[in-house]
Amino acid sequence: MKYTVLKFERPGCAPCKTLDQLLEKHDIKVTKVDQIKSPEMFQEFNVRSVPTILVLNHENEVEQTIIGVVEHALISLKEKINEEQ
């Protein structure tokens, strides 16, 4: 099963930038969703804080949610993605 990883963020968000560095460190590819440019996506997925990562399965159902900058959760996410490839 392939996963889609969405990162919800907003301009000027310091924790979002920190999370970007961790995502790069662990080579996790994400699709970024900007709060200003895509507020409808925030509403659709009921995202209330940034940064938030949602992991969607092939049916676009949320499989996992990571709120904030949590490196051990990113490591688990990377393992999950690698298992499926």
Buried (B, 14 or more C-beta within 10 A) or exposed (E): EEBBBBBBBBEEBEEBEBBBEBBEEBEBEBEBBBBEEEEEBBEEBEBEEBBBBBBBBEEEEEBBEBBEBBEEBBEEBBEBBEEEE
